[in-house]
Amino acid sequence: MNTPSPLHALLRRAVNAGGVPGAVGLVAQGDEVEVVAVGEVDVEGSAAMRRDTLFRVASLTKPVTAALVMTLVDEGRVGLEEPVDAWLPELAKPRVLRAPDAEVGDVVGARRPITVEDLLTSRAGWGFPADFSLPGAAELFRVLPGGLHPAHMPPLDALLAALAEVPLLHQPGEGWLYNTCSDLQGALVQRVTGRPLADVMAERLFEPLGMADTAFHVPAARRGRFTSMYAPADGGLTLIDSPADGEWSAPAAFASGAGGLVSTADDLLAFFRMLLAGGTATEGRRVLSTTSVRRMTTDHTTAGQRESGALFLRGQGWGYGGQVDRDRAEPWNVPGRYGWVGGSGTTAHMVPATGTVAVLLTQVMLTGPSPMPPLLEEFWRTAALTG
């Protein structure tokens, strides 16, 4: 009898313990790829988990959206230091809270315009702070429902008009805040190109990379491969979204660049391999310039921003759309490691130092940005040992 690999043993333990109905894990180094699919797509056991099972990847959308913006930068259609006013005029004159904990009406003017790079580095001034109870954060949450509720996203024009009434928590460029800037990156792409974000992303990224199963909604023909999504509740799991008629069953009014994608382990492998290869697809077609990949995967935060964002970053840095590891705080933290985590129970990273890509997809939501579920940390540990 063959001994199960460490990856297979880990996922089997997790499923047997009841924490997740199923999981797909992938660890690739060079041409060697191990993919393990364990368990079922739902708690009813209606279908076995497969390598090509579709998952809501949540915030793993963020690095993909950032890469899409960089294709426009590479073409010279937008510049990193350009104000976003030309394309997003609703955001031309933002108001800024006098202090992050100030009441919503206690505002001053912005000292400078918001730039394209402010959006890419998550430092425009809108976003999730460590303290969700701040008045400015509550106002933001009222306007933006987030990527795990795509059917509730308003159309682009309405979204921007509403966001323009929400004051910034920080002056542009001064504070790192989570999530919102990725949705604004999607808005920027849509306004620059004059086309829906989903169509532009498919044309510029999914088609050249062969990511045939990645999209912002799941058509009826593919729902047999689509998982249910659950949240932990009272020692068990409660259903949050159904594949048959849930929030991903039809295109959203505005596709969330922060968290709206559905994908597979192999599609995510193709994306992160492109980054490892300096911007080229496996057959040699260039998708991004090496400069754009380097900027995406370089930490742009200050020490103070990493400290204030520790709830999300756990002391590491942030590039464009994803975390960049700086310190070996844990065995899996390799300097230069780039990727992120999805609130739907997903994670994907690439490690340039070892040429490793690691992807874990589950259908059980995280309970918050910190601490991480033991399964994710054990997966990172296993991937680090493999690499």
C-alpha positions in Angstrom: 0.0 0.0 0.0 1.3 3.4 -0.9 1.9 5.9 1.9 -0.2 9.0 1.4 1.8 12.2 0.7 1.9 14.9 3.5 -0.5 17.0 1.4 -3.0 14.1 1.0 -2.7 13.2 4.7 -3.3 16.8 5.8 -6.5 17.2 3.7 -7.9 13.8 4.6 -7.4 14.6 8.4 -9.2 18.0 7.9 -12.2 16.4 6.1 -12.4 13.5 8.6 -12.4 15.9 11.5 -15.5 17.7 10.0 -14.0 21.1 9.6 -14.5 21.2 5.9 -16.7 18.9 3.6 -13.9 18.8 1.1 -10.8 20.5 -0.2 -8.5 20.7 -3.2 -4.8 21.3 -2.6 -2.0 21.9 -5.1 1.7 22.3 -4.7 3.9 22.8 -7.8 7.6 23.2 -8.1 8.8 23.6 -11.7 7.1 20.9 -13.8 6.3 18.7 -10.8 2.7 19.3 -9.7 0.8 17.5 -6.9 -2.9 17.9 -6.8 -5.1 16.3 -4.1 -8.9 16.4 -4.1 -10.5 15.1 -0.9 -14.1 14.9 0.4 -17.3 16.3 -1.1 -18.6 19.5 -2.7 -21.3 19.9 0.0 -22.3 18.5 3.4 -24.9 16.3 1.7 -22.2 14.5 -0.2 -23.9 15.0 -3.5 -20.6 14.8 -5.5 -17.0 14.1 -4.8 -14.4 16.9 -4.8 -12.4 16.9 -8.1 -9.3 18.6 -9.4 -11.5 20.9 -11.6 -14.1 21.7 -8.9 -15.1 25.4 -8.9 -14.7 27.5 -5.8 -15.5 31.1 -4.8 -12.0 32.3 -4.3 -12.9 35.6 -2.6 -9.9 37.8 -2.1 -7.7 35.8 -4.3 -9.4 38.0 -6.9 -7.2 40.9 -5.7 -3.9 39.9 -7.3 -5.7 39.1 -10.5 -7.3 42.5 -10.6 -4.0 44.2 -9.8 -2.3 42.3 -12.7 -5.1 43.5 -15.0 -4.5 47.1 -14.1 -0.8 46.6 -14.8 -1.6 45.5 -18.4 -3.0 49.0 -18.9 0.1 50.5 -17.3 2.3 48.4 -19.6 0.4 49.8 -22.6 0.7 53.4 -21.4 -3.0 53.8 -21.0 -2.6 54.8 -17.4 0.4 55.9 -15.4 1.1 54.9 -11.8 1.5 58.6 -10.7 -1.5 59.8 -12.5 -4.5 61.0 -10.5 -7.5 58.8 -11.0 -9.7 61.9 -11.5 -9.7 61.6 -15.3 -11.5 58.3 -15.2 -13.1 58.4 -11.8 -14.2 62.0 -11.5 -16.6 61.2 -8.6 -13.4 60.7 -6.5 -11.7 64.0 -7.6 -12.2 65.9 -4.3 -12.4 63.5 -1.4 -13.0 64.6 2.1 -10.7 63.2 4.8 -11.5 62.6 8.4 -9.5 64.8 10.7 -8.4 61.6 12.5 -9.2 58.0 11.7 -11.5 57.7 14.7 -13.2 61.0 14.1 -17.0 61.3 13.5 -18.1 61.2 9.9 -18.7 65.0 9.7 -15.3 66.0 11.1 -13.4 66.3 7.8 -10.7 68.3 6.0 -9.7 68.4 2.4 -7.4 66.0 0.7 -3.8 67.3 0.5 -3.3 65.7 -2.9 -5.3 63.7 -5.5 -5.6 59.9 -5.3 -3.3 58.2 -7.8 -3.4 55.0 -9.7 -0.6 53.6 -7.5 -2.6 54.6 -4.3 -5.3 52.2 -5.6 -2.7 49.5 -6.4 -1.0 49.7 -3.0 -4.3 49.9 -1.0 -3.4 53.4 0.2 -6.1 55.6 -1.3 -7.7 56.2 2.1 -10.8 54.0 1.8 -10.8 50.5 3.1 -11.1 48.2 6.2 -9.1 49.3 9.3 -8.2 47.1 12.1 -11.0 48.6 14.2 -14.2 47.9 12.4 -16.2 50.0 14.8 -14.8 53.3 13.7 -17.5 55.7 12.4 -15.8 56.0 9.0 -15.5 52.3 8.6 -19.2 51.9 9.4 -20.1 54.4 6.7 -17.9 52.5 4.2 -19.5 49.1 5.1 -22.9 50.7 4.4 -21.9 51.5 0.9 -19.8 48.5 -0.1 -21.3 45.1 0.6 -18.1 43.2 -0.4 -17.1 40.4 -2.8 -18.8 37.6 -0.9 -22.1 39.2 -1.8 -21.7 39.9 -5.6 -25.5 40.1 -6.2 -25.7 43.0 -3.8 -23.1 45.1 -5.6 -24.6 48.3 -7.1 -23.9 49.4 -10.7 -20.5 51.2 -11.1 -21.9 54.7 -11.4 -24.1 54.3 -8.3 -21.2 52.7 -6.4 -18.8 55.6 -7.1 -21.4 58.2 -6.4 -22.1 56.7 -3.0 -18.4 56.2 -2.2 -17.7 59.8 -3.0 -19.9 60.7 0.1 -17.8 58.5 2.4 -14.8 60.4 3.9 -11.3 58.9 3.7 -9.8 57.5 6.9 -6.4 58.7 5.9 -4.9 61.2 3.5 -4.1 59.6 0.1 -0.9 57.6 0.3 -0.6 57.7 4.1 -2.5 54.7 5.4 -2.8 51.1 4.3 -6.4 49.9 4.4 -7.8 46.6 3.2 -10.1 45.6 0.3 -11.8 48.7 -1.1 -9.0 49.8 -3.4 -9.3 46.5 -5.3 -12.9 47.3 -6.2 -11.7 50.7 -7.3 -9.0 49.1 -9.4 -11.9 47.2 -11.2 -13.8 50.5 -11.6 -10.7 52.1 -13.1 -10.3 49.3 -15.6 -13.9 49.6 -16.6 -13.8 53.3 -17.1 -10.4 53.3 -19.0 -11.5 50.6 -21.4 -15.2 51.5 -21.6 -16.0 47.8 -21.2 -17.2 45.5 -18.3 -14.5 44.4 -16.0 -15.3 40.7 -16.6 -14.9 41.0 -20.3 -11.6 42.9 -20.1 -10.2 40.4 -17.5 -11.2 37.4 -19.7 -9.5 38.9 -22.8 -6.3 40.1 -21.2 -5.7 37.4 -18.6 -7.9 34.4 -18.7 -7.7 33.6 -22.4 -3.9 34.0 -22.8 -3.3 32.0 -19.6 -5.8 29.3 -20.4 -7.8 30.0 -17.3 -11.0 28.7 -18.8 -12.9 28.1 -15.6 -12.3 31.5 -14.0 -15.1 34.1 -14.1 -17.3 36.3 -12.0 -20.3 34.0 -12.3 -21.0 30.3 -13.0 -23.3 29.4 -15.9 -25.8 26.6 -15.5 -23.6 24.2 -17.6 -20.8 24.3 -15.0 -22.8 24.3 -11.7 -22.4 20.6 -11.3 -18.7 21.3 -10.5 -19.5 24.3 -8.2 -19.3 23.9 -4.4 -21.8 25.1 -1.8 -20.3 27.7 0.6 -20.6 27.4 4.4 -19.8 29.3 7.5 -18.9 27.8 10.9 -21.8 28.0 13.3 -22.5 26.3 16.7 -20.0 23.5 16.1 -21.2 22.8 12.6 -21.7 24.4 9.3 -24.4 26.7 8.0 -25.2 27.2 4.3 -24.3 30.6 3.0 -24.5 30.2 -0.8 -25.9 27.5 -3.1 -24.5 26.7 -6.5 -27.9 26.3 -8.1 -29.4 29.7 -7.4 -27.0 31.6 -5.3 -25.2 34.9 -5.7 -22.9 33.6 -8.4 -25.7 32.2 -10.6 -25.9 35.4 -12.7 -23.6 38.3 -13.6 -23.4 41.0 -11.0 -24.3 44.6 -11.7 -20.6 45.4 -11.0 -18.1 42.7 -10.8 -16.0 42.9 -7.6 -12.3 43.2 -8.3 -11.8 42.7 -4.5 -13.5 39.3 -4.2 -15.9 38.2 -6.9 -14.1 35.5 -8.9 -14.8 31.8 -9.1 -11.8 29.6 -10.1 -10.0 26.3 -9.9 -6.7 25.1 -8.5 -5.2 24.7 -12.0 -6.4 28.1 -13.2 -4.8 29.8 -10.2 -1.6 27.8 -10.8 -1.5 29.2 -14.3 -1.8 32.8 -13.0 0.9 32.4 -10.3 3.2 30.6 -12.7 2.9 33.6 -15.0 4.2 35.8 -12.2 7.0 33.4 -11.4 8.0 33.5 -15.1 8.3 37.3 -15.0 5.0 37.9 -16.8 4.9 35.2 -19.5 2.5 32.4 -20.0 3.7 28.8 -20.3 3.8 28.9 -24.1 5.9 32.1 -23.9 3.2 34.7 -24.6 3.9 37.8 -22.6 1.1 38.9 -20.4 2.9 41.5 -18.1 6.2 43.2 -18.3 8.9 42.1 -15.9 8.8 45.5 -14.4 5.1 45.2 -13.7 5.6 41.8 -12.1 8.4 43.2 -9.9 6.2 46.1 -8.8 3.3 43.8 -8.0 5.5 41.5 -5.9 7.5 44.2 -4.0 6.4 45.4 -0.6 5.3 49.1 -0.8 4.3 49.6 2.9 6.0 51.5 5.6 6.7 50.1 9.1 3.8 52.2 10.5 1.4 50.9 7.8 2.4 47.3 8.5 1.9 47.9 12.2 -1.6 49.4 11.7 -2.5 46.7 9.3 -1.2 43.8 11.4 -4.7 42.3 11.8 -4.6 41.5 8.1 -0.9 41.4 7.3 0.5 39.8 10.5 3.6 41.9 10.2 4.3 41.2 6.5 4.1 43.6 3.6 1.8 44.4 0.7 2.6 44.7 -3.0 -0.1 45.3 -5.6 -3.1 43.1 -4.7 -1.3 40.7 -2.4 0.9 40.1 0.6 4.7 40.1 0.2 6.6 38.4 3.0 9.4 40.3 4.5 10.4 38.3 7.6 10.6 34.6 8.6 8.0 34.9 11.3 6.8 31.4 10.6 8.3 28.5 8.7 6.2 29.3 5.6 7.2 33.1 5.6 9.9 33.2 2.9 11.0 36.8 2.0 9.5 37.6 -1.4 6.7 35.1 -1.1 3.6 36.6 -2.7 -0.1 35.8 -2.6 -3.1 36.1 -0.4 -6.0 34.5 1.4 -9.7 34.4 0.5 -12.4 34.8 3.2 -14.2 31.9 1.5 -11.5 29.5 2.9 -8.9 29.8 0.1 -5.3 30.7 -0.2 -2.6 30.8 -3.0 1.0 31.9 -2.9 4.1 31.7 -5.1 7.7 31.7 -3.8 10.3 33.0 -6.3 13.2 31.7 -4.2 12.0 28.1 -4.7 9.8 28.3 -7.8 6.9 27.0 -5.8 3.2 27.7 -6.2 0.8 26.5 -3.5 -3.0 26.6 -3.7 -5.6 25.5 -1.2 -9.4 25.7 -1.9 -12.1 24.9 0.6 -15.8 25.9 0.8 -15.9 27.1 4.4 -15.6 30.8 5.2 -13.0 32.2 7.6 -14.4 33.7 10.8 -12.3 36.8 10.4 -8.9 38.1 9.2 -7.1 36.7 12.2 -6.2 34.2 13.5 -5.9 31.9 10.5 -7.6 28.5 10.6 -5.2 25.7 11.5 -5.8 24.0 8.2 -4.5 27.0 6.2 -1.4 27.3 8.4 -0.7 23.5 8.2 -1.1 23.7 4.4 1.5 26.6 4.3 3.8 24.5 6.5 3.4 21.5 4.2 4.0 23.5 1.1 7.1 25.1 2.5 8.5 21.6 3.4 7.6 20.4 -0.1 9.3 23.4 -1.7 
